[in-house]
Amino acid sequence: MRLRATLLTSLVIFLAPVALPTVLAQTSEAPVPQVDRDAGLAEWERVYEVFAHPRCANCHVEDDRPRWSGPHYGATRVHAFNVQRGEDGFGNPGLRCTTCHMETNSPVLHGPPGAEAWHLAPPEMVWFDQSSAQICAQIKDPERNGGRSLDEVAVHVRDDDLVGWGWDPGPGREPAPGSAEQTYQAIQRWAAAGAPCPED
């Protein structure tokens, strides 16, 4: 019995240096990314310039009426022809968005722009006339960004055809700043810096 106890004690002492780090590795949490507020806010400003630009914000409205705004429109106006959101964001019966907005831009100056599945963004994704802090909070909120992680938001901005239209809006329209790829990279860098939001 005494020999068995001695052997057991020796085994525990022998295994402890191996087992203890393993246990600690299993119980310790992953390190939290370091928040770099200044770097993150600089990246967010690049993103905000895109999201707040008329090519993006005009269809990210809280009400049912898309906007016409930008240098070539003069004053901001609601979309003509009584265009409205409809139940699914694609317009009311009898006046669907795709009645005028085809899959490509009209070649005529200021003619109807076009992209696949033209429609309004959901009303919870409101950017039009919103502050940088408000848009930042909305983008980070899965209940208001389509249930997406920040990585998924970045991929959506880079890969979605309708979003991509903002950088190729057709004759006479000012495109959104930069490119889809540059905006994707800015979102990734902003998220890596802790995704800080500016104060109101």
SELUM-574332 format. One line per 3 residues: for each residue x negated, y negated, z negated of N, C-alpha, C, CB. Coordinates in Angstrom, 2 decimals. Last residue first. Glycine has a CB too. Example, Ala and Ser with C-alpha at 12.3 -4.5 7.8 and 13.67 -1.06 7.14 Angstrom:
-12.85,2.25,-7.08,-13.67,1.06,-7.14,-12.90,-0.03,-7.87,-14.08,0.60,-5.72 ~ -13.19,5.69,-7.80,-12.30,4.50,-7.80,-13.20,3.30,-7.80,-11.31,4.47,-9.05
//
This chain:
21.60,-61.99,30.31,22.58,-62.91,30.93,22.13,-64.35,30.77,23.98,-62.73,30.30 ~ 18.42,-60.49,30.93,19.44,-60.98,30.01,20.38,-61.92,30.75,18.80,-61.69,28.79 ~ 17.73,-57.73,33.17,17.56,-59.11,32.69,18.67,-59.48,31.72,17.54,-60.11,33.86
16.88,-54.39,32.24,17.81,-55.33,32.86,17.53,-56.73,32.33,19.28,-54.93,32.58 ~ 14.51,-51.76,32.96,15.00,-52.89,32.14,15.96,-53.77,32.93,13.82,-53.73,31.63 ~ 13.60,-49.05,33.62,14.84,-49.64,34.15,15.37,-50.78,33.27,15.92,-48.55,34.29
11.14,-47.99,32.98,12.15,-48.01,31.92,13.47,-48.64,32.33,11.62,-48.74,30.75 ~ 9.53,-47.76,35.11,9.14,-48.77,34.12,10.17,-48.90,33.01,8.93,-50.12,34.80 ~ 10.88,-46.00,36.72,9.67,-45.51,36.04,9.19,-46.48,34.97,8.54,-45.28,37.06
12.84,-47.74,37.75,13.23,-46.66,36.84,12.03,-46.14,36.05,13.88,-45.50,37.62 ~ 11.19,-49.35,39.38,11.99,-49.95,38.30,12.38,-48.90,37.27,13.25,-50.64,38.86 ~ 10.29,-47.43,41.19,9.32,-48.10,40.30,10.02,-48.77,39.13,8.51,-49.16,41.08
12.73,-46.75,42.41,11.93,-45.73,41.75,10.93,-46.36,40.77,11.18,-44.87,42.78 ~ 13.48,-49.20,43.52,14.33,-48.58,42.50,13.54,-47.53,41.72,15.58,-47.93,43.15 ~ 11.38,-49.52,45.35,11.55,-50.49,44.26,12.41,-49.92,43.15,12.17,-51.79,44.79
11.85,-47.39,47.11,10.62,-47.42,46.32,10.74,-48.37,45.15,9.42,-47.81,47.20 ~ 14.34,-48.24,48.19,14.21,-46.95,47.50,12.99,-46.95,46.58,14.11,-45.79,48.53 ~ 13.46,-50.56,49.45,14.41,-50.67,48.33,14.41,-49.38,47.51,15.84,-50.98,48.84
11.83,-49.49,51.43,11.25,-50.40,50.43,12.17,-50.54,49.22,10.99,-51.78,51.06 ~ 13.75,-48.02,52.87,12.63,-47.34,52.21,12.01,-48.23,51.14,11.57,-46.93,53.24 ~ 15.43,-50.05,53.84,15.98,-49.01,52.97,14.86,-48.32,52.19,16.78,-47.98,53.78
13.71,-53.24,53.62,14.20,-52.07,54.34,14.78,-51.08,53.33,13.07,-51.41,55.17 ~ 13.96,-56.77,53.33,13.15,-55.56,53.31,13.72,-54.46,54.18,13.00,-55.07,51.91 ~ 17.28,-58.09,52.77,15.82,-58.19,52.70,15.14,-56.82,52.74,15.41,-58.92,51.42
19.85,-57.56,55.28,19.40,-57.54,53.89,17.88,-57.59,53.85,19.93,-56.27,53.15 ~ 20.08,-59.70,58.22,19.98,-58.41,57.53,19.60,-58.59,56.06,18.96,-57.51,58.22 ~ 22.44,-61.95,59.44,21.18,-61.85,58.72,21.12,-60.50,58.00,21.03,-63.01,57.71
23.94,-61.60,62.61,24.03,-61.43,61.16,22.64,-61.29,60.55,24.89,-60.21,60.81 ~ 23.76,-61.65,65.38,24.23,-62.85,64.68,24.29,-62.73,63.18,25.55,-63.20,65.17 ~ 24.35,-58.23,66.11,24.00,-59.58,66.58,24.60,-60.68,65.71,24.46,-59.76,68.01
23.77,-55.94,63.29,24.31,-56.36,64.57,24.03,-57.81,64.88,25.78,-56.11,64.62 ~ 22.54,-55.07,60.94,23.94,-55.48,60.91,24.53,-55.98,62.23,24.11,-56.53,59.91 ~ 20.56,-53.36,59.56,20.76,-53.39,61.01,22.19,-53.82,61.29,20.45,-51.99,61.66
20.61,-53.25,56.89,19.34,-53.68,57.48,19.41,-53.71,59.01,18.21,-52.76,57.03 ~ 23.15,-52.30,56.38,22.78,-53.61,55.85,21.48,-54.15,56.41,22.68,-53.53,54.37 ~ 23.24,-49.69,57.25,23.72,-50.72,58.16,23.29,-52.11,57.69,25.25,-50.66,58.27
22.58,-48.11,55.08,21.52,-48.49,56.01,21.93,-49.56,57.00,21.06,-47.29,56.75 ~ 25.09,-47.58,54.03,24.18,-48.47,53.30,23.10,-48.99,54.24,23.55,-47.74,52.09 ~ 25.92,-45.79,56.01,26.65,-47.04,55.83,25.80,-48.05,55.06,27.98,-46.79,55.11
24.07,-43.66,55.72,24.15,-44.42,56.97,24.86,-45.76,56.81,24.86,-43.59,58.03 ~ 21.88,-43.09,53.02,23.27,-43.23,53.46,23.36,-44.13,54.69,24.14,-43.79,52.32 ~ 19.18,-43.12,52.17,19.63,-42.14,53.16,21.04,-42.33,53.70,19.53,-40.81,52.58
18.54,-45.13,50.27,17.61,-44.83,51.37,18.27,-44.06,52.51,16.44,-44.03,50.85 ~ 20.68,-45.10,48.50,20.32,-46.34,49.19,19.45,-46.05,50.40,19.60,-47.31,48.23 ~ 20.50,-42.43,47.62,21.70,-42.91,48.30,21.40,-44.18,49.10,22.82,-43.19,47.27
18.05,-42.50,46.29,18.20,-41.66,47.48,19.41,-42.10,48.30,18.33,-40.17,47.09 ~ 18.71,-44.22,44.15,17.64,-44.57,45.08,17.77,-43.78,46.39,16.27,-44.30,44.45 ~ 20.69,-42.72,42.87,21.02,-44.04,43.41,19.98,-44.43,44.46,21.07,-45.11,42.27
19.14,-40.55,42.06,20.19,-40.34,43.06,20.67,-41.66,43.67,21.38,-39.59,42.44 ~ 17.58,-41.83,40.15,16.93,-41.21,41.31,17.94,-40.98,42.42,16.26,-39.87,40.90 ~ 19.53,-42.52,38.33,18.84,-43.58,39.05,18.10,-43.04,40.27,17.87,-44.31,38.12
22.40,-40.36,38.86,21.19,-40.73,38.13,20.52,-41.86,38.92,20.21,-39.50,37.94 ~ 25.91,-41.03,39.40,24.54,-40.78,39.88,23.49,-41.11,38.83,24.28,-41.60,41.14 ~ 28.62,-41.56,39.34,28.10,-40.41,38.60,26.67,-40.06,38.96,28.97,-39.21,38.85
29.19,-43.94,40.62,29.49,-42.69,41.32,28.93,-41.46,40.65,28.95,-42.77,42.70 ~ 28.69,-45.95,38.88,27.79,-45.82,40.02,28.02,-44.52,40.81,26.35,-45.89,39.56 ~ 30.19,-46.04,36.59,30.42,-47.09,37.57,29.48,-47.01,38.78,30.27,-48.44,36.92
29.40,-44.03,34.99,30.84,-44.18,35.16,31.18,-45.25,36.20,31.49,-44.54,33.83 ~ 26.64,-44.35,34.87,27.19,-43.29,35.72,28.70,-43.39,35.93,26.87,-41.95,35.13 ~ 25.04,-47.36,34.95,26.19,-46.72,34.29,26.79,-45.65,35.20,27.26,-47.78,33.92
23.16,-48.78,36.34,22.68,-47.80,35.36,23.80,-46.98,34.73,21.92,-48.51,34.27 ~ 24.67,-50.54,37.85,23.87,-49.53,38.55,23.42,-48.43,37.59,22.65,-50.17,39.22 ~ 25.69,-52.23,35.84,26.59,-51.38,36.62,25.82,-50.23,37.28,27.32,-52.20,37.68
23.43,-53.59,34.96,24.16,-52.74,34.02,25.08,-51.77,34.77,24.98,-53.60,33.06 ~ 22.81,-54.98,37.34,21.85,-54.04,36.74,22.56,-53.07,35.81,20.74,-54.80,35.98 ~ 24.99,-56.66,37.64,24.75,-55.61,38.64,23.81,-54.56,38.08,24.17,-56.21,39.94
24.62,-58.29,35.35,25.85,-57.51,35.54,25.65,-56.38,36.53,26.98,-58.41,36.00 ~ 22.13,-59.49,35.77,22.34,-58.63,34.60,23.57,-57.75,34.76,22.48,-59.49,33.33 ~ 22.67,-60.99,38.10,21.67,-59.93,38.13,21.87,-58.95,36.96,20.25,-60.53,38.08
26.25,-61.53,38.40,24.89,-61.91,38.02,23.96,-60.70,38.14,24.87,-62.47,36.57 ~ 28.44,-61.43,41.27,28.02,-60.95,39.95,26.58,-61.37,39.68,28.16,-59.41,39.86 ~ 29.51,-61.80,43.80,29.61,-62.90,42.83,29.28,-62.47,41.41,31.01,-63.48,42.86
29.79,-58.38,44.32,30.07,-59.71,44.86,30.26,-60.71,43.73,31.33,-59.67,45.76 ~ 29.64,-55.95,43.10,28.42,-56.74,43.17,28.71,-58.17,43.59,27.42,-56.11,44.13 ~ 31.28,-53.23,41.63,31.39,-54.62,42.07,30.04,-55.34,41.99,32.43,-55.37,41.23
32.22,-50.56,41.44,30.88,-50.87,41.92,30.82,-52.30,42.42,30.46,-49.89,43.04 ~ 34.87,-50.29,40.92,33.99,-50.34,39.75,32.54,-50.65,40.14,34.05,-49.00,38.98 ~ 36.03,-50.07,43.46,36.12,-51.36,42.74,35.24,-51.43,41.50,37.55,-51.61,42.35
33.89,-48.46,45.90,34.89,-48.39,44.83,34.88,-49.67,43.98,34.63,-47.17,43.93 ~ 33.32,-50.26,48.99,32.81,-49.55,47.82,33.91,-49.47,46.77,31.54,-50.25,47.25 ~ 35.27,-49.83,51.97,34.86,-50.61,50.81,34.26,-49.71,49.74,36.05,-51.39,50.24
33.94,-48.38,55.04,34.95,-48.53,53.98,34.39,-49.43,52.88,35.36,-47.15,53.40 ~ 33.08,-46.36,57.76,33.15,-47.73,57.25,34.26,-47.85,56.21,33.37,-48.74,58.40 ~ 31.89,-43.94,58.81,32.76,-43.95,57.61,32.82,-45.34,56.97,32.27,-42.93,56.59
28.99,-45.24,60.37,29.82,-44.09,60.08,30.60,-44.29,58.78,28.96,-42.82,59.99 ~ 29.38,-48.62,61.48,28.58,-47.54,60.90,29.54,-46.41,60.58,27.77,-48.02,59.62 ~ 29.49,-51.95,62.84,29.91,-50.56,62.77,28.88,-49.64,62.15,30.22,-50.07,64.12
31.07,-55.21,63.15,29.93,-54.33,62.85,30.41,-52.89,62.72,29.22,-54.78,61.55 ~ 32.74,-56.87,65.73,32.88,-55.99,64.57,31.63,-55.14,64.34,34.10,-55.08,64.74 ~ 30.65,-59.72,66.81,31.68,-58.70,67.00,31.73,-57.76,65.80,31.42,-57.90,68.28
28.67,-61.61,66.77,29.66,-61.65,65.68,30.82,-60.67,65.90,30.20,-63.05,65.54 ~ 28.16,-60.96,70.13,27.77,-61.81,69.01,28.92,-61.94,68.01,27.32,-63.20,69.51 ~ 28.63,-57.55,71.01,29.05,-58.94,71.16,28.63,-59.73,69.92,30.58,-59.03,71.37
28.21,-54.91,70.53,27.09,-55.66,71.12,27.39,-57.15,71.25,26.75,-55.10,72.48 ~ 29.24,-53.59,67.39,29.63,-54.20,68.66,28.44,-54.97,69.22,30.87,-55.14,68.47 ~ 27.50,-50.83,65.93,27.81,-52.25,66.00,28.32,-52.64,67.38,26.58,-53.07,65.65
29.15,-47.63,65.55,28.01,-48.47,65.91,28.47,-49.92,65.98,27.38,-48.01,67.27 ~ 31.52,-46.50,64.84,30.31,-45.91,64.27,29.04,-46.66,64.64,30.19,-44.48,64.72 ~ 33.77,-49.33,64.31,33.40,-48.04,64.90,32.12,-47.52,64.25,33.22,-48.17,66.43
36.15,-51.16,63.02,34.75,-50.82,62.72,34.45,-49.41,63.18,34.47,-50.96,61.21 ~ 38.87,-51.28,63.67,37.93,-52.20,64.31,36.47,-51.78,64.15,38.11,-53.60,63.74 ~ 39.91,-49.03,62.47,40.64,-49.62,63.59,39.71,-50.54,64.38,41.88,-50.39,63.09
38.52,-48.33,60.23,38.01,-47.82,61.50,38.85,-48.25,62.70,37.94,-46.32,61.45 ~ 40.10,-49.35,58.20,38.84,-50.02,58.51,38.34,-49.61,59.90,37.78,-49.68,57.44 ~ 43.56,-49.35,59.21,42.40,-48.70,58.61,41.13,-49.45,59.00,42.32,-47.21,59.03
46.36,-50.18,59.32,45.21,-51.06,59.50,44.02,-50.49,58.73,45.53,-52.52,59.02 ~ 48.05,-48.06,58.94,48.35,-48.99,60.02,47.24,-49.99,60.27,49.61,-49.71,59.73 ~ 47.47,-47.95,55.47,48.02,-47.29,56.66,48.40,-48.33,57.71,49.26,-46.42,56.28
44.57,-49.93,54.48,45.98,-49.53,54.36,46.43,-48.76,55.60,46.87,-50.77,54.15 ~ 41.20,-48.74,53.85,42.21,-49.61,54.42,43.61,-49.07,54.23,41.94,-49.82,55.87 ~ 39.53,-47.05,52.48,39.38,-47.08,53.93,40.45,-47.93,54.62,39.42,-45.67,54.48
40.11,-46.78,49.83,39.00,-47.65,50.19,38.78,-47.80,51.68,37.75,-47.15,49.56 ~ 42.39,-45.37,49.29,41.14,-44.62,49.34,39.92,-45.46,49.70,41.26,-43.51,50.32 ~ 44.51,-47.20,49.27,44.35,-46.27,48.15,42.99,-45.59,48.12,45.43,-45.23,48.20
43.36,-50.49,50.36,44.12,-49.26,50.48,43.79,-48.30,49.35,43.84,-48.60,51.82 ~ 41.99,-53.01,50.75,41.30,-51.78,50.38,42.08,-50.52,50.72,40.99,-51.79,48.91 ~ 42.89,-55.02,53.65,42.88,-54.67,52.22,42.32,-53.27,52.00,44.30,-54.77,51.64
43.22,-57.74,55.85,42.57,-56.44,55.59,42.52,-56.22,54.08,41.14,-56.39,56.21 ~ 44.44,-59.95,56.99,45.03,-59.34,55.79,44.48,-57.93,55.54,46.54,-59.29,55.92 ~ 42.93,-61.11,58.94,43.89,-60.09,59.37,44.54,-59.36,58.19,43.21,-59.09,60.27
39.65,-61.68,57.40,40.86,-62.07,58.13,41.76,-60.86,58.39,40.49,-62.75,59.47 ~ 38.28,-61.50,54.18,38.39,-60.90,55.50,39.71,-61.30,56.15,38.27,-59.35,55.42 ~ 37.80,-64.67,52.59,38.26,-63.28,52.55,38.39,-62.79,53.99,39.61,-63.15,51.77
34.76,-66.57,52.90,36.18,-66.35,53.17,36.53,-64.90,52.90,36.54,-66.75,54.62 ~ 32.37,-69.07,52.18,32.84,-67.70,51.96,34.34,-67.61,52.19,32.48,-67.21,50.53 ~ 31.32,-71.35,54.77,31.95,-71.07,53.46,32.38,-69.60,53.39,33.16,-72.00,53.23
29.30,-69.95,57.14,29.57,-71.20,56.44,30.13,-70.87,55.07,30.56,-72.09,57.23 ~ 28.56,-67.68,58.50,29.98,-67.88,58.22,30.29,-69.25,57.64,30.47,-66.82,57.28 ~ 25.84,-67.49,58.70,26.57,-67.68,59.94,28.07,-67.88,59.73,26.34,-66.51,60.86
24.97,-67.04,56.00,24.64,-68.29,56.70,25.50,-68.54,57.95,23.18,-68.28,57.10 ~ 27.76,-65.53,54.21,26.42,-65.53,54.76,26.21,-66.78,55.59,26.17,-64.27,55.60 ~ 30.82,-63.65,54.26,29.93,-64.68,53.74,28.55,-64.51,54.32,29.88,-64.63,52.20
33.82,-62.32,53.89,32.95,-62.76,54.97,32.10,-63.87,54.38,33.76,-63.25,56.23 ~ 34.83,-59.58,51.79,34.50,-60.98,52.04,33.71,-61.13,53.34,33.71,-61.56,50.87 ~ 37.71,-57.45,51.21,36.30,-57.68,51.55,36.08,-59.14,51.91,35.86,-56.77,52.71
40.03,-57.20,48.72,39.75,-57.95,49.94,38.25,-58.08,50.18,40.39,-59.33,49.87 ~ 40.86,-56.24,46.29,41.14,-55.41,47.47,40.73,-56.06,48.78,42.59,-55.08,47.52 ~ 38.29,-56.87,43.82,39.68,-56.85,44.25,39.81,-56.02,45.53,40.20,-58.30,44.48
35.57,-56.59,43.59,36.40,-56.09,42.49,37.87,-56.00,42.90,36.26,-57.00,41.27 ~ 33.40,-55.42,46.23,34.27,-56.43,45.61,35.17,-55.78,44.56,35.13,-57.14,46.67 ~ 31.32,-54.89,48.25,31.30,-54.43,46.86,32.10,-55.44,46.03,29.82,-54.27,46.31
31.19,-56.10,50.66,32.08,-54.94,50.56,32.06,-54.30,49.18,31.70,-53.90,51.60 ~ 29.36,-58.14,50.21,30.66,-58.47,50.79,31.67,-57.32,50.72,30.48,-58.87,52.23 ~ 26.90,-57.10,49.33,27.89,-57.54,48.33,29.27,-57.80,48.93,27.40,-58.79,47.65
25.43,-56.51,51.69,25.81,-55.46,50.73,26.99,-55.90,49.87,24.61,-55.09,49.83 ~ 25.20,-58.82,53.12,25.37,-57.58,53.87,25.78,-56.42,52.95,24.08,-57.22,54.61 ~ 24.73,-60.81,51.10,26.05,-60.65,51.70,26.25,-59.34,52.47,26.31,-61.78,52.62
22.83,-59.51,48.32,22.86,-60.10,49.66,24.23,-59.86,50.29,21.73,-59.50,50.55 ~ 22.68,-58.12,46.01,23.45,-59.36,45.97,23.55,-60.03,47.34,22.83,-60.32,44.98 ~ 21.00,-56.01,46.72,22.38,-55.72,46.31,23.26,-56.96,46.32,22.39,-55.09,44.93
18.56,-57.40,47.33,19.27,-56.59,48.33,20.74,-56.43,47.95,18.61,-55.20,48.47 ~ 17.89,-58.64,44.98,17.96,-59.45,46.20,18.69,-58.71,47.32,16.55,-59.83,46.65 ~ 17.74,-56.43,43.26,18.86,-57.37,43.15,19.01,-58.23,44.40,18.67,-58.26,41.93
15.28,-55.32,44.01,16.52,-54.57,44.21,17.72,-55.52,44.21,16.69,-53.49,43.12 ~ 13.55,-57.33,43.19,13.55,-56.90,44.59,14.85,-56.17,44.93,12.33,-56.00,44.88 ~ 14.11,-57.34,40.46,14.41,-58.54,41.25,14.43,-58.22,42.73,13.38,-59.65,40.96
13.10,-54.87,39.64,14.55,-55.06,39.69,14.90,-56.28,40.53,15.11,-55.21,38.27 ~ 10.37,-55.42,39.69,10.93,-54.48,40.66,12.45,-54.65,40.78,10.60,-53.02,40.27 ~ 10.28,-57.21,37.56,9.80,-57.64,38.87,10.34,-56.72,39.97,8.25,-57.65,38.91
11.18,-55.61,35.49,12.02,-56.72,35.92,11.58,-57.26,37.28,11.98,-57.84,34.89 ~ 9.00,-53.82,35.25,10.32,-53.34,35.63,11.22,-54.45,36.14,10.98,-52.66,34.45 ~ 6.94,-55.49,34.40,6.82,-54.79,35.69,8.18,-54.33,36.17,5.86,-53.60,35.58
8.09,-56.30,31.93,7.71,-57.28,32.95,7.62,-56.63,34.33,6.38,-57.94,32.59 ~ 8.53,-53.86,30.52,9.63,-54.75,30.87,9.27,-55.72,32.00,10.05,-55.53,29.64 ~ 7.82,-50.83,30.51,7.03,-51.99,30.90,8.02,-53.02,31.42,5.92,-51.63,31.99
8.17,-48.22,28.33,8.90,-49.30,29.00,7.94,-50.46,29.26,10.11,-49.76,28.14 ~ 6.96,-44.98,28.80,6.69,-46.30,28.24,7.44,-47.36,29.02,5.17,-46.59,28.24 ~ 9.07,-42.12,28.45,8.28,-43.03,29.29,8.13,-44.41,28.65,8.93,-43.18,30.68
8.62,-39.96,25.69,9.50,-40.94,26.32,8.66,-41.87,27.18,10.32,-41.75,25.25 ~ 7.52,-36.57,25.85,7.26,-37.99,25.56,8.20,-38.89,26.33,5.80,-38.34,25.91 ~ 9.68,-33.95,24.76,8.89,-34.56,25.82,8.66,-36.04,25.50,9.59,-34.39,27.21
9.36,-32.73,21.36,10.12,-33.29,22.47,9.18,-33.88,23.51,11.10,-34.35,21.96 ~ 8.34,-29.59,19.92,8.11,-31.02,20.15,8.89,-31.47,21.38,6.60,-31.31,20.33 ~ 8.82,-26.87,19.88,9.70,-27.72,19.09,9.50,-29.21,19.37,9.48,-27.45,17.63
6.93,-25.62,21.46,8.34,-25.32,21.70,9.27,-26.30,20.99,8.64,-23.91,21.27 ~ 4.55,-26.53,20.41,4.88,-26.89,21.78,6.35,-26.67,22.08,4.02,-26.09,22.75 ~ 4.64,-25.32,17.89,4.70,-26.77,17.98,5.09,-27.22,19.39,3.37,-27.39,17.59
4.36,-22.65,18.67,5.58,-23.08,17.98,5.74,-24.59,18.09,5.55,-22.65,16.51 ~ 1.77,-22.78,19.75,2.90,-22.35,20.58,4.21,-22.81,19.98,2.90,-20.82,20.75 ~ 0.19,-23.53,17.59,0.35,-24.47,18.71,1.54,-24.10,19.60,-0.91,-24.51,19.55
0.65,-21.08,16.00,1.06,-22.41,15.55,1.18,-23.42,16.69,0.09,-22.92,14.53 ~ -0.46,-18.83,17.31,1.00,-18.97,17.20,1.42,-20.39,16.87,1.53,-18.03,16.16 ~ -3.22,-19.14,17.11,-2.59,-19.00,18.42,-1.12,-19.34,18.33,-2.77,-17.57,18.97
-3.80,-19.33,14.40,-4.28,-20.39,15.29,-3.65,-20.35,16.68,-5.77,-20.30,15.43 ~ -2.47,-16.89,13.45,-1.97,-18.24,13.13,-2.50,-19.31,14.07,-2.33,-18.60,11.72 ~ -3.68,-14.44,13.87,-2.73,-14.94,14.87,-2.31,-16.39,14.65,-1.52,-14.08,14.87
-5.34,-14.09,11.59,-5.92,-14.00,12.93,-5.00,-14.65,13.98,-6.18,-12.53,13.30 ~ -3.54,-14.23,9.49,-4.61,-15.23,9.57,-5.20,-15.27,10.97,-5.72,-14.92,8.53 ~ -2.00,-11.96,10.08,-1.38,-13.29,10.06,-2.43,-14.37,10.21,-0.58,-13.50,8.76
-3.96,-9.97,9.79,-3.30,-10.16,11.08,-2.66,-11.55,11.18,-2.23,-9.06,11.31 ~ -4.58,-10.15,7.09,-5.63,-10.42,8.07,-5.03,-10.70,9.44,-6.60,-9.23,8.16 ~ -2.13,-9.35,5.99,-2.64,-10.69,5.73,-3.69,-11.08,6.76,-3.22,-10.77,4.32
-2.10,-6.69,6.89,-1.05,-7.62,7.30,-1.50,-9.07,7.11,0.25,-7.36,6.50 ~ -4.30,-5.58,5.54,-4.29,-5.62,7.00,-3.26,-6.63,7.52,-3.97,-4.22,7.57 ~ -3.40,-5.88,2.90,-4.62,-6.55,3.33,-4.68,-6.67,4.84,-5.85,-5.79,2.81
-1.17,-4.22,2.93,-1.00,-5.65,2.65,-2.21,-6.44,3.11,-0.76,-5.89,1.15 ~ -2.42,-1.71,3.38,-1.45,-2.23,4.35,-1.26,-3.75,4.17,-0.08,-1.49,4.20 ~ -3.94,-1.50,1.05,-4.63,-1.58,2.34,-3.70,-2.16,3.40,-5.13,-0.19,2.76
-1.94,-1.26,-0.86,-2.82,-2.40,-0.94,-3.57,-2.60,0.38,-3.81,-2.24,-2.10 ~ -0.84,1.20,0.00,0.00,0.00,0.00,-0.88,-1.26,0.00,0.95,0.00,-1.23
//
